[in-house]
Amino acid sequence: MALIGSNQQSNNTPITSFTVTNPIKRDRSNYMIWKQQVLSSIRGNGLEGYIDGSRICPGQFLPPEARS
């Protein structure tokens, strides 16, 4: 299993690429390992606030003033 994540800063807004590559099907026997790897990647990329609701998700599109 490989977890790949990267952060870049642009105008104080993090851009995160989050990819989980896993050729093994998850089941009862490997769920805990998968969960730990995914949680580590989420925490490492600073995304847990978006999941638990403590941070507001950014808009889907840039506001007009940020496009230029």
All heavy atoms as TSV, in Angstrom:
chain	resi	resn	atom	element	x	y	z
A	1	MET	N	N	0.842	-1.191	0.000
A	1	MET	CA	C	0.000	0.000	0.000
A	1	MET	C	C	0.876	1.239	0.000
A	1	MET	O	O	1.855	1.300	0.707
A	1	MET	CB	C	-0.849	0.041	1.261
A	1	MET	CG	C	-2.078	-0.764	1.218
A	1	MET	SD	S	-3.009	-0.440	2.704
A	1	MET	CE	C	-3.564	-2.080	2.993
A	2	ALA	N	N	0.481	2.207	-0.754
A	2	ALA	CA	C	1.230	3.449	-0.795
A	2	ALA	C	C	0.257	4.606	-0.650
A	2	ALA	O	O	-0.795	4.616	-1.246
A	2	ALA	CB	C	1.986	3.567	-2.108
A	3	LEU	N	N	0.641	5.561	0.156
A	3	LEU	CA	C	-0.142	6.782	0.319
A	3	LEU	C	C	0.732	7.931	-0.135
A	3	LEU	O	O	1.865	8.059	0.302
A	3	LEU	CB	C	-0.554	6.992	1.778
A	3	LEU	CG	C	-1.498	5.958	2.339
A	3	LEU	CD1	C	-1.699	6.210	3.816
A	3	LEU	CD2	C	-2.828	6.007	1.632
A	4	ILE	N	N	0.220	8.739	-1.008
A	4	ILE	CA	C	0.991	9.844	-1.543
A	4	ILE	C	C	0.189	11.114	-1.321
A	4	ILE	O	O	-0.964	11.201	-1.687
A	4	ILE	CB	C	1.251	9.651	-3.044
A	4	ILE	CG1	C	1.964	8.315	-3.280
A	4	ILE	CG2	C	2.062	10.803	-3.606
A	4	ILE	CD1	C	1.961	7.870	-4.714
A	5	GLY	N	N	0.784	12.103	-0.717
A	5	GLY	CA	C	0.120	13.377	-0.531
A	5	GLY	C	C	1.119	14.501	-0.703
A	5	GLY	O	O	2.288	14.336	-0.412
A	6	SER	N	N	0.660	15.638	-1.171
A	6	SER	CA	C	1.566	16.773	-1.303
A	6	SER	C	C	0.796	18.045	-1.016
A	6	SER	O	O	-0.373	18.156	-1.328
A	6	SER	CB	C	2.176	16.820	-2.699
A	6	SER	OG	O	1.185	17.060	-3.654
A	7	ASN	N	N	1.474	18.989	-0.412
A	7	ASN	CA	C	0.881	20.287	-0.109
A	7	ASN	C	C	1.671	21.360	-0.820
A	7	ASN	O	O	2.885	21.313	-0.881
A	7	ASN	CB	C	0.932	20.585	1.396
A	7	ASN	CG	C	-0.100	19.810	2.160
A	7	ASN	OD1	O	-1.144	19.475	1.636
A	7	ASN	ND2	N	0.184	19.521	3.400
A	8	GLN	N	N	0.977	22.358	-1.344
A	8	GLN	CA	C	1.604	23.519	-1.928
A	8	GLN	C	C	0.855	24.729	-1.401
A	8	GLN	O	O	-0.344	24.683	-1.218
A	8	GLN	CB	C	1.516	23.491	-3.450
A	8	GLN	CG	C	2.233	22.320	-4.076
A	8	GLN	CD	C	1.981	22.269	-5.570
A	8	GLN	OE1	O	1.171	23.013	-6.103
A	8	GLN	NE2	N	2.687	21.391	-6.235
A	9	GLN	N	N	1.577	25.812	-1.162
A	9	GLN	CA	C	0.945	27.027	-0.679
A	9	GLN	C	C	0.806	28.015	-1.828
A	9	GLN	O	O	1.750	28.262	-2.560
A	9	GLN	CB	C	1.777	27.663	0.423
A	9	GLN	CG	C	1.772	26.904	1.737
A	9	GLN	CD	C	0.451	26.973	2.440
A	9	GLN	OE1	O	-0.290	26.029	2.428
A	9	GLN	NE2	N	0.155	28.072	3.050
A	10	SER	N	N	-0.353	28.591	-2.001
A	10	SER	CA	C	-0.593	29.623	-2.997
A	10	SER	C	C	-1.641	30.567	-2.428
A	10	SER	O	O	-2.765	30.167	-2.182
A	10	SER	CB	C	-1.085	29.000	-4.297
A	10	SER	OG	O	-1.431	30.003	-5.207
A	11	ASN	N	N	-1.275	31.821	-2.214
A	11	ASN	CA	C	-2.187	32.808	-1.631
A	11	ASN	C	C	-2.743	32.336	-0.292
A	11	ASN	O	O	-3.913	32.503	-0.002
A	11	ASN	CB	C	-3.331	33.138	-2.594
A	11	ASN	CG	C	-2.822	33.778	-3.857
A	11	ASN	OD1	O	-1.796	34.444	-3.849
A	11	ASN	ND2	N	-3.531	33.568	-4.943
A	12	ASN	N	N	-1.921	31.696	0.526
A	12	ASN	CA	C	-2.308	31.196	1.853
A	12	ASN	C	C	-3.395	30.138	1.812
A	12	ASN	O	O	-4.027	29.855	2.810
A	12	ASN	CB	C	-2.741	32.340	2.768
A	12	ASN	CG	C	-1.601	33.283	3.051
A	12	ASN	OD1	O	-0.449	32.851	3.159
A	12	ASN	ND2	N	-1.883	34.562	3.164
A	13	THR	N	N	-3.650	29.557	0.656
A	13	THR	CA	C	-4.639	28.501	0.529
A	13	THR	C	C	-3.918	27.213	0.165
A	13	THR	O	O	-3.264	27.148	-0.861
A	13	THR	CB	C	-5.669	28.825	-0.575
A	13	THR	OG1	O	-6.266	30.076	-0.271
A	13	THR	CG2	C	-6.740	27.752	-0.646
A	14	PRO	N	N	-4.004	26.188	1.044
A	14	PRO	CA	C	-3.307	24.944	0.703
A	14	PRO	C	C	-3.994	24.218	-0.449
A	14	PRO	O	O	-5.208	24.186	-0.539
A	14	PRO	CB	C	-3.398	24.128	1.987
A	14	PRO	CG	C	-4.562	24.674	2.722
A	14	PRO	CD	C	-4.682	26.121	2.310
A	15	ILE	N	N	-3.176	23.697	-1.343
A	15	ILE	CA	C	-3.676	22.856	-2.424
A	15	ILE	C	C	-3.146	21.467	-2.135
A	15	ILE	O	O	-1.942	21.269	-2.061
A	15	ILE	CB	C	-3.207	23.350	-3.793
A	15	ILE	CG1	C	-3.727	24.758	-4.037
A	15	ILE	CG2	C	-3.646	22.388	-4.887
A	15	ILE	CD1	C	-3.193	25.409	-5.281
A	16	THR	N	N	-4.022	20.535	-1.957
A	16	THR	CA	C	-3.614	19.201	-1.557
A	16	THR	C	C	-3.980	18.184	-2.621
A	16	THR	O	O	-5.110	18.137	-3.066
A	16	THR	CB	C	-4.283	18.812	-0.220
A	16	THR	OG1	O	-3.912	19.775	0.756
A	16	THR	CG2	C	-3.828	17.448	0.240
A	17	SER	N	N	-2.997	17.404	-2.983
A	17	SER	CA	C	-3.227	16.279	-3.869
A	17	SER	C	C	-3.173	15.037	-2.989
A	17	SER	O	O	-2.173	14.779	-2.332
A	17	SER	CB	C	-2.138	16.226	-4.938
A	17	SER	OG	O	-2.267	15.044	-5.676
A	18	PHE	N	N	-4.238	14.298	-2.957
A	18	PHE	CA	C	-4.350	13.169	-2.039
A	18	PHE	C	C	-4.702	11.938	-2.845
A	18	PHE	O	O	-5.781	11.840	-3.402
A	18	PHE	CB	C	-5.434	13.477	-1.010
A	18	PHE	CG	C	-5.578	12.434	0.049
A	18	PHE	CD1	C	-4.662	12.328	1.070
A	18	PHE	CD2	C	-6.641	11.546	0.020
A	18	PHE	CE1	C	-4.806	11.375	2.041
A	18	PHE	CE2	C	-6.784	10.594	0.986
A	18	PHE	CZ	C	-5.859	10.503	2.005
A	19	THR	N	N	-3.769	11.021	-2.924
A	19	THR	CA	C	-3.980	9.817	-3.706
A	19	THR	C	C	-3.705	8.599	-2.841
A	19	THR	O	O	-2.677	8.525	-2.178
A	19	THR	CB	C	-3.041	9.776	-4.923
A	19	THR	OG1	O	-3.219	10.969	-5.662
A	19	THR	CG2	C	-3.326	8.590	-5.802
A	20	VAL	N	N	-4.617	7.675	-2.841
A	20	VAL	CA	C	-4.425	6.408	-2.143
A	20	VAL	C	C	-4.343	5.324	-3.202
A	20	VAL	O	O	-5.278	5.110	-3.954
A	20	VAL	CB	C	-5.581	6.104	-1.171
A	20	VAL	CG1	C	-5.376	4.754	-0.511
A	20	VAL	CG2	C	-5.714	7.200	-0.140
A	21	THR	N	N	-3.182	4.696	-3.278
A	21	THR	CA	C	-2.988	3.615	-4.232
A	21	THR	C	C	-2.942	2.322	-3.449
A	21	THR	O	O	-2.086	2.137	-2.592
A	21	THR	CB	C	-1.668	3.803	-5.002
A	21	THR	OG1	O	-1.683	5.083	-5.587
A	21	THR	CG2	C	-1.499	2.751	-6.061
A	22	ASN	N	N	-3.885	1.446	-3.727
A	22	ASN	CA	C	-3.982	0.227	-2.946
A	22	ASN	C	C	-4.453	-0.920	-3.836
A	22	ASN	O	O	-5.626	-1.000	-4.156
A	22	ASN	CB	C	-4.952	0.437	-1.780
A	22	ASN	CG	C	-5.039	-0.769	-0.890
A	22	ASN	OD1	O	-4.358	-1.760	-1.109
A	22	ASN	ND2	N	-5.874	-0.693	0.109
A	23	PRO	N	N	-3.545	-1.817	-4.196
A	23	PRO	CA	C	-3.956	-2.929	-5.046
A	23	PRO	C	C	-4.660	-4.054	-4.286
A	23	PRO	O	O	-5.178	-4.974	-4.889
A	23	PRO	CB	C	-2.636	-3.426	-5.629
A	23	PRO	CG	C	-1.647	-3.082	-4.574
A	23	PRO	CD	C	-2.138	-1.793	-3.959
A	24	ILE	N	N	-4.686	-3.966	-2.958
A	24	ILE	CA	C	-5.279	-5.015	-2.136
A	24	ILE	C	C	-6.683	-4.596	-1.719
A	24	ILE	O	O	-6.892	-3.502	-1.202
A	24	ILE	CB	C	-4.424	-5.285	-0.887
A	24	ILE	CG1	C	-3.017	-5.705	-1.310
A	24	ILE	CG2	C	-5.063	-6.344	-0.005
A	24	ILE	CD1	C	-2.027	-5.750	-0.182
A	25	LYS	N	N	-7.653	-5.468	-1.918
A	25	LYS	CA	C	-9.027	-5.183	-1.514
A	25	LYS	C	C	-9.109	-5.178	0.014
A	25	LYS	O	O	-8.583	-6.052	0.686
A	25	LYS	CB	C	-9.965	-6.244	-2.090
A	25	LYS	CG	C	-11.409	-5.939	-1.849
A	25	LYS	CD	C	-12.300	-6.939	-2.554
A	25	LYS	CE	C	-13.745	-6.605	-2.296
A	25	LYS	NZ	N	-14.639	-7.522	-2.996
A	26	ARG	N	N	-9.786	-4.169	0.536
A	26	ARG	CA	C	-9.945	-4.070	1.987
A	26	ARG	C	C	-11.037	-5.022	2.460
A	26	ARG	O	O	-12.086	-5.156	1.852
A	26	ARG	CB	C	-10.272	-2.630	2.385
A	26	ARG	CG	C	-9.070	-1.727	2.249
A	26	ARG	CD	C	-9.405	-0.270	2.383
A	26	ARG	NE	N	-10.285	0.254	1.347
A	26	ARG	CZ	C	-9.904	0.525	0.114
A	26	ARG	NH1	N	-8.681	0.283	-0.274
A	26	ARG	NH2	N	-10.755	1.027	-0.754
A	27	ASP	N	N	-10.766	-5.656	3.583
A	27	ASP	CA	C	-11.757	-6.540	4.183
A	27	ASP	C	C	-11.532	-6.550	5.695
A	27	ASP	O	O	-10.758	-5.757	6.222
A	27	ASP	CB	C	-11.692	-7.945	3.583
A	27	ASP	CG	C	-10.332	-8.611	3.754
A	27	ASP	OD1	O	-9.576	-8.238	4.680
A	27	ASP	OD2	O	-10.029	-9.515	2.958
A	28	ARG	N	N	-12.195	-7.431	6.398
A	28	ARG	CA	C	-12.077	-7.483	7.860
A	28	ARG	C	C	-10.657	-7.758	8.331
A	28	ARG	O	O	-10.270	-7.335	9.400
A	28	ARG	CB	C	-13.010	-8.551	8.420
A	28	ARG	CG	C	-14.457	-8.212	8.272
A	28	ARG	CD	C	-15.312	-9.369	8.782
A	28	ARG	NE	N	-16.678	-9.187	8.375
A	28	ARG	CZ	C	-17.651	-8.883	9.227
A	28	ARG	NH1	N	-17.395	-8.749	10.494
A	28	ARG	NH2	N	-18.869	-8.717	8.779
A	29	SER	N	N	-9.875	-8.464	7.512
A	29	SER	CA	C	-8.538	-8.839	7.956
A	29	SER	C	C	-7.512	-7.710	7.824
A	29	SER	O	O	-6.494	-7.733	8.502
A	29	SER	CB	C	-8.045	-10.062	7.172
A	29	SER	OG	O	-7.807	-9.715	5.824
A	30	ASN	N	N	-7.752	-6.722	6.971
A	30	ASN	CA	C	-6.747	-5.672	6.801
A	30	ASN	C	C	-7.304	-4.256	6.997
A	30	ASN	O	O	-6.618	-3.285	6.723
A	30	ASN	CB	C	-6.077	-5.793	5.431
A	30	ASN	CG	C	-7.028	-5.620	4.278
A	30	ASN	OD1	O	-8.167	-5.210	4.455
A	30	ASN	ND2	N	-6.565	-5.947	3.085
A	31	TYR	N	N	-8.505	-4.131	7.488
A	31	TYR	CA	C	-9.127	-2.820	7.664
A	31	TYR	C	C	-8.332	-1.922	8.614
A	31	TYR	O	O	-8.113	-0.748	8.323
A	31	TYR	CB	C	-10.561	-2.955	8.166
A	31	TYR	CG	C	-11.165	-1.625	8.559
A	31	TYR	CD1	C	-11.578	-0.734	7.580
A	31	TYR	CD2	C	-11.283	-1.256	9.890
A	31	TYR	CE1	C	-12.111	0.496	7.919
A	31	TYR	CE2	C	-11.816	-0.033	10.235
A	31	TYR	CZ	C	-12.222	0.846	9.250
A	31	TYR	OH	O	-12.728	2.058	9.584
A	32	MET	N	N	-7.866	-2.446	9.727
A	32	MET	CA	C	-7.170	-1.614	10.710
A	32	MET	C	C	-5.858	-1.057	10.150
A	32	MET	O	O	-5.517	0.100	10.406
A	32	MET	CB	C	-6.912	-2.390	12.003
A	32	MET	CG	C	-8.184	-2.711	12.776
A	32	MET	SD	S	-9.190	-1.260	13.170
A	32	MET	CE	C	-8.173	-0.471	14.383
A	33	ILE	N	N	-5.150	-1.847	9.378
A	33	ILE	CA	C	-3.918	-1.358	8.756
A	33	ILE	C	C	-4.252	-0.245	7.770
A	33	ILE	O	O	-3.616	0.812	7.756
A	33	ILE	CB	C	-3.171	-2.512	8.052
A	33	ILE	CG1	C	-2.688	-3.511	9.088
A	33	ILE	CG2	C	-2.020	-1.985	7.203
A	33	ILE	CD1	C	-2.182	-4.811	8.507
A	34	TRP	N	N	-5.265	-0.476	6.927
A	34	TRP	CA	C	-5.691	0.534	5.959
A	34	TRP	C	C	-6.116	1.818	6.673
A	34	TRP	O	O	-5.718	2.922	6.288
A	34	TRP	CB	C	-6.847	-0.020	5.123
A	34	TRP	CG	C	-7.466	1.006	4.232
A	34	TRP	CD1	C	-7.037	1.390	3.010
A	34	TRP	CD2	C	-8.616	1.807	4.536
A	34	TRP	NE1	N	-7.853	2.372	2.508
A	34	TRP	CE2	C	-8.836	2.649	3.422
A	34	TRP	CE3	C	-9.488	1.886	5.619
A	34	TRP	CZ2	C	-9.884	3.551	3.374
A	34	TRP	CZ3	C	-10.533	2.792	5.569
A	34	TRP	CH2	C	-10.716	3.619	4.460
A	35	LYS	N	N	-6.899	1.673	7.731
A	35	LYS	CA	C	-7.394	2.837	8.470
A	35	LYS	C	C	-6.237	3.658	9.031
A	35	LYS	O	O	-6.232	4.888	8.911
A	35	LYS	CB	C	-8.310	2.373	9.606
A	35	LYS	CG	C	-8.846	3.508	10.447
A	35	LYS	CD	C	-9.712	2.981	11.573
A	35	LYS	CE	C	-10.124	4.099	12.511
A	35	LYS	NZ	N	-10.896	3.602	13.655
A	36	GLN	N	N	-5.252	3.000	9.611
A	36	GLN	CA	C	-4.111	3.723	10.170
A	36	GLN	C	C	-3.334	4.461	9.085
A	36	GLN	O	O	-2.897	5.592	9.282
A	36	GLN	CB	C	-3.185	2.764	10.929
A	36	GLN	CG	C	-3.748	2.305	12.243
A	36	GLN	CD	C	-4.036	3.477	13.176
A	36	GLN	OE1	O	-3.271	4.431	13.270
A	36	GLN	NE2	N	-5.157	3.402	13.873
A	37	GLN	N	N	-3.160	3.851	7.938
A	37	GLN	CA	C	-2.437	4.504	6.849
A	37	GLN	C	C	-3.208	5.707	6.315
A	37	GLN	O	O	-2.628	6.764	6.056
A	37	GLN	CB	C	-2.153	3.517	5.729
A	37	GLN	CG	C	-1.108	2.504	6.131
A	37	GLN	CD	C	-0.820	1.507	5.036
A	37	GLN	OE1	O	-1.705	1.169	4.254
A	37	GLN	NE2	N	0.397	1.022	4.989
A	38	VAL	N	N	-4.510	5.564	6.159
A	38	VAL	CA	C	-5.320	6.683	5.652
A	38	VAL	C	C	-5.353	7.816	6.680
A	38	VAL	O	O	-5.171	8.984	6.323
A	38	VAL	CB	C	-6.744	6.211	5.286
A	38	VAL	CG1	C	-7.652	7.391	5.012
A	38	VAL	CG2	C	-6.695	5.287	4.084
A	39	LEU	N	N	-5.559	7.495	7.943
A	39	LEU	CA	C	-5.581	8.537	8.979
A	39	LEU	C	C	-4.239	9.256	9.072
A	39	LEU	O	O	-4.188	10.476	9.238
A	39	LEU	CB	C	-5.966	7.946	10.332
A	39	LEU	CG	C	-7.431	7.544	10.479
A	39	LEU	CD1	C	-7.660	6.876	11.836
A	39	LEU	CD2	C	-8.351	8.728	10.301
A	40	SER	N	N	-3.140	8.525	8.948
A	40	SER	CA	C	-1.815	9.153	8.977
A	40	SER	C	C	-1.647	10.126	7.820
A	40	SER	O	O	-1.099	11.219	7.994
A	40	SER	CB	C	-0.723	8.084	8.915
A	40	SER	OG	O	-0.730	7.305	10.067
A	41	SER	N	N	-2.116	9.750	6.661
A	41	SER	CA	C	-2.015	10.624	5.499
A	41	SER	C	C	-2.913	11.854	5.659
A	41	SER	O	O	-2.513	12.973	5.322
A	41	SER	CB	C	-2.382	9.860	4.239
A	41	SER	OG	O	-2.135	10.638	3.110
A	42	ILE	N	N	-4.117	11.661	6.170
A	42	ILE	CA	C	-5.034	12.788	6.407
A	42	ILE	C	C	-4.416	13.760	7.405
A	42	ILE	O	O	-4.388	14.968	7.173
A	42	ILE	CB	C	-6.398	12.274	6.906
A	42	ILE	CG1	C	-7.143	11.586	5.754
A	42	ILE	CG2	C	-7.238	13.423	7.489
A	42	ILE	CD1	C	-8.371	10.820	6.196
A	43	ARG	N	N	-3.885	13.244	8.486
A	43	ARG	CA	C	-3.252	14.107	9.501
A	43	ARG	C	C	-2.000	14.768	8.952
A	43	ARG	O	O	-1.759	15.951	9.202
A	43	ARG	CB	C	-2.936	13.292	10.742
A	43	ARG	CG	C	-4.168	12.892	11.498
A	43	ARG	CD	C	-3.841	12.064	12.724
A	43	ARG	NE	N	-5.068	11.629	13.366
A	43	ARG	CZ	C	-5.297	10.387	13.756
A	43	ARG	NH1	N	-4.372	9.455	13.616
A	43	ARG	NH2	N	-6.448	10.076	14.315
A	44	GLY	N	N	-1.191	14.019	8.211
A	44	GLY	CA	C	0.041	14.557	7.646
A	44	GLY	C	C	-0.206	15.682	6.662
A	44	GLY	O	O	0.625	16.575	6.507
A	45	ASN	N	N	-1.331	15.663	5.986
A	45	ASN	CA	C	-1.695	16.711	5.036
A	45	ASN	C	C	-2.548	17.803	5.669
A	45	ASN	O	O	-3.011	18.710	4.977
A	45	ASN	CB	C	-2.428	16.105	3.835
A	45	ASN	CG	C	-1.489	15.400	2.897
A	45	ASN	OD1	O	-0.673	16.037	2.257
A	45	ASN	ND2	N	-1.577	14.092	2.834
A	46	GLY	N	N	-2.791	17.718	6.976
A	46	GLY	CA	C	-3.551	18.752	7.671
A	46	GLY	C	C	-5.009	18.827	7.270
A	46	GLY	O	O	-5.601	19.903	7.257
A	47	LEU	N	N	-5.628	17.690	6.958
A	47	LEU	CA	C	-7.008	17.677	6.469
A	47	LEU	C	C	-8.036	17.266	7.512
A	47	LEU	O	O	-9.230	17.288	7.231
A	47	LEU	CB	C	-7.116	16.726	5.263
A	47	LEU	CG	C	-6.238	17.082	4.069
A	47	LEU	CD1	C	-6.299	15.982	3.028
A	47	LEU	CD2	C	-6.636	18.417	3.496
A	48	GLU	N	N	-7.599	16.890	8.706
A	48	GLU	CA	C	-8.550	16.367	9.682
A	48	GLU	C	C	-9.629	17.374	10.091
A	48	GLU	O	O	-10.752	16.986	10.377
A	48	GLU	CB	C	-7.809	15.834	10.911
A	48	GLU	CG	C	-7.015	16.905	11.647
A	48	GLU	CD	C	-5.688	16.390	12.130
A	48	GLU	OE1	O	-5.633	15.344	12.773
A	48	GLU	OE2	O	-4.692	17.064	11.862
A	49	GLY	N	N	-9.318	18.654	10.079
A	49	GLY	CA	C	-10.307	19.668	10.416
A	49	GLY	C	C	-11.479	19.705	9.447
A	49	GLY	O	O	-12.612	20.001	9.828
A	50	TYR	N	N	-11.209	19.390	8.182
A	50	TYR	CA	C	-12.288	19.350	7.195
A	50	TYR	C	C	-13.184	18.133	7.413
A	50	TYR	O	O	-14.369	18.165	7.113
A	50	TYR	CB	C	-11.721	19.317	5.776
A	50	TYR	CG	C	-10.939	20.562	5.434
A	50	TYR	CD1	C	-9.570	20.516	5.262
A	50	TYR	CD2	C	-11.586	21.790	5.297
A	50	TYR	CE1	C	-8.847	21.656	4.957
A	50	TYR	CE2	C	-10.872	22.931	4.993
A	50	TYR	CZ	C	-9.504	22.855	4.826
A	50	TYR	OH	O	-8.804	23.989	4.523
A	51	ILE	N	N	-12.613	17.083	7.935
A	51	ILE	CA	C	-13.383	15.865	8.159
A	51	ILE	C	C	-14.212	15.954	9.435
A	51	ILE	O	O	-15.375	15.565	9.458
A	51	ILE	CB	C	-12.442	14.639	8.189
A	51	ILE	CG1	C	-11.831	14.466	6.798
A	51	ILE	CG2	C	-13.179	13.384	8.633
A	51	ILE	CD1	C	-10.733	13.457	6.717
A	52	ASP	N	N	-13.624	16.500	10.511
A	52	ASP	CA	C	-14.366	16.565	11.775
A	52	ASP	C	C	-15.239	17.811	11.896
A	52	ASP	O	O	-15.961	17.993	12.868
A	52	ASP	CB	C	-13.428	16.427	12.972
A	52	ASP	CG	C	-12.470	17.596	13.147
A	52	ASP	OD1	O	-12.694	18.688	12.573
A	52	ASP	OD2	O	-11.474	17.418	13.879
A	53	GLY	N	N	-15.176	18.710	10.896
A	53	GLY	CA	C	-16.048	19.886	10.885
A	53	GLY	C	C	-15.495	21.099	11.600
A	53	GLY	O	O	-16.164	22.123	11.678
A	54	SER	N	N	-14.267	21.034	12.115
A	54	SER	CA	C	-13.705	22.186	12.814
A	54	SER	C	C	-13.161	23.248	11.862
A	54	SER	O	O	-12.877	24.366	12.275
A	54	SER	CB	C	-12.613	21.739	13.793
A	54	SER	OG	O	-11.528	21.139	13.106
A	55	ARG	N	N	-13.012	22.919	10.580
A	55	ARG	CA	C	-12.604	23.885	9.556
A	55	ARG	C	C	-13.671	23.910	8.467
A	55	ARG	O	O	-14.247	22.884	8.132
A	55	ARG	CB	C	-11.272	23.495	8.931
A	55	ARG	CG	C	-10.119	23.607	9.915
A	55	ARG	CD	C	-8.808	23.358	9.245
A	55	ARG	NE	N	-8.462	24.524	8.425
A	55	ARG	CZ	C	-7.359	24.611	7.720
A	55	ARG	NH1	N	-6.505	23.613	7.700
A	55	ARG	NH2	N	-7.104	25.678	7.004
A	56	ILE	N	N	-13.898	25.082	7.918
A	56	ILE	CA	C	-14.876	25.226	6.838
A	56	ILE	C	C	-14.198	24.873	5.525
A	56	ILE	O	O	-13.098	25.347	5.229
A	56	ILE	CB	C	-15.420	26.668	6.788
A	56	ILE	CG1	C	-16.140	26.985	8.089
A	56	ILE	CG2	C	-16.345	26.854	5.596
A	56	ILE	CD1	C	-16.537	28.438	8.221
A	57	CYS	N	N	-14.851	24.051	4.735
A	57	CYS	CA	C	-14.311	23.669	3.435
A	57	CYS	C	C	-14.293	24.878	2.512
A	57	CYS	O	O	-15.221	25.685	2.516
A	57	CYS	CB	C	-15.154	22.571	2.796
A	57	CYS	SG	S	-15.035	21.006	3.650
A	58	PRO	N	N	-13.239	25.009	1.713
A	58	PRO	CA	C	-13.200	26.124	0.765
A	58	PRO	C	C	-14.251	25.926	-0.323
A	58	PRO	O	O	-14.736	24.821	-0.534
A	58	PRO	CB	C	-11.781	26.036	0.176
A	58	PRO	CG	C	-11.350	24.638	0.416
A	58	PRO	CD	C	-12.070	24.161	1.641
A	59	GLY	N	N	-14.582	27.006	-1.002
A	59	GLY	CA	C	-15.549	26.941	-2.086
A	59	GLY	C	C	-15.049	26.082	-3.234
A	59	GLY	O	O	-13.846	25.876	-3.402
A	60	GLN	N	N	-15.964	25.613	-4.048
A	60	GLN	CA	C	-15.601	24.776	-5.177
A	60	GLN	C	C	-14.836	25.581	-6.232
A	60	GLN	O	O	-13.965	25.044	-6.905
A	60	GLN	CB	C	-16.856	24.166	-5.796
A	60	GLN	CG	C	-16.566	23.229	-6.944
A	60	GLN	CD	C	-17.830	22.585	-7.494
A	60	GLN	OE1	O	-18.930	22.887	-7.067
A	60	GLN	NE2	N	-17.669	21.713	-8.449
A	61	PHE	N	N	-15.163	26.851	-6.382
A	61	PHE	CA	C	-14.541	27.705	-7.386
A	61	PHE	C	C	-13.911	28.912	-6.709
A	61	PHE	O	O	-14.333	29.327	-5.632
A	61	PHE	CB	C	-15.572	28.182	-8.404
A	61	PHE	CG	C	-16.257	27.052	-9.120
A	61	PHE	CD1	C	-17.546	26.683	-8.788
A	61	PHE	CD2	C	-15.596	26.342	-10.115
A	61	PHE	CE1	C	-18.180	25.629	-9.437
A	61	PHE	CE2	C	-16.217	25.284	-10.762
A	61	PHE	CZ	C	-17.506	24.927	-10.427
A	62	LEU	N	N	-12.901	29.490	-7.352
A	62	LEU	CA	C	-12.283	30.716	-6.863
A	62	LEU	C	C	-13.250	31.873	-7.016
A	62	LEU	O	O	-13.990	31.949	-8.003
A	62	LEU	CB	C	-11.027	31.038	-7.660
A	62	LEU	CG	C	-9.815	30.157	-7.424
A	62	LEU	CD1	C	-8.709	30.514	-8.416
A	62	LEU	CD2	C	-9.324	30.306	-6.016
A	63	PRO	N	N	-13.256	32.812	-6.066
A	63	PRO	CA	C	-14.085	34.007	-6.245
A	63	PRO	C	C	-13.522	34.830	-7.404
A	63	PRO	O	O	-12.335	34.737	-7.740
A	63	PRO	CB	C	-13.959	34.749	-4.906
A	63	PRO	CG	C	-12.754	34.173	-4.256
A	63	PRO	CD	C	-12.554	32.812	-4.803
A	64	PRO	N	N	-14.360	35.646	-8.045
A	64	PRO	CA	C	-13.924	36.408	-9.231
A	64	PRO	C	C	-12.664	37.234	-8.999
A	64	PRO	O	O	-11.802	37.300	-9.876
A	64	PRO	CB	C	-15.121	37.312	-9.548
A	64	PRO	CG	C	-16.297	36.614	-8.940
A	64	PRO	CD	C	-15.762	35.883	-7.739
A	65	GLU	N	N	-12.503	37.850	-7.830
A	65	GLU	CA	C	-11.331	38.691	-7.581
A	65	GLU	C	C	-10.046	37.883	-7.477
A	65	GLU	O	O	-8.951	38.422	-7.658
A	65	GLU	CB	C	-11.530	39.540	-6.318
A	65	GLU	CG	C	-11.700	38.753	-5.038
A	65	GLU	CD	C	-13.128	38.328	-4.747
A	65	GLU	OE1	O	-14.019	38.565	-5.568
A	65	GLU	OE2	O	-13.343	37.766	-3.667
A	66	ALA	N	N	-10.117	36.604	-7.220
A	66	ALA	CA	C	-8.917	35.771	-7.094
A	66	ALA	C	C	-8.506	35.140	-8.413
A	66	ALA	O	O	-7.451	34.530	-8.504
A	66	ALA	CB	C	-9.174	34.680	-6.053
A	67	ARG	N	N	-9.304	35.275	-9.446
A	67	ARG	CA	C	-9.021	34.637	-10.733
A	67	ARG	C	C	-7.986	35.366	-11.563
A	67	ARG	O	O	-7.404	34.803	-12.456
A	67	ARG	CB	C	-10.301	34.483	-11.547
A	67	ARG	CG	C	-11.244	33.499	-10.936
A	67	ARG	CD	C	-12.457	33.314	-11.789
A	67	ARG	NE	N	-13.525	32.743	-10.966
A	67	ARG	CZ	C	-14.789	32.826	-11.222
A	67	ARG	NH1	N	-15.195	33.481	-12.293
A	67	ARG	NH2	N	-15.681	32.308	-10.422
A	68	SER	N	N	-7.786	36.644	-11.313
A	68	SER	CA	C	-6.861	37.396	-12.164
A	68	SER	C	C	-5.444	37.342	-11.664
A	68	SER	O	O	-5.040	36.810	-10.763
A	68	SER	CB	C	-7.291	38.835	-12.277
A	68	SER	OG	O	-7.565	39.393	-11.017
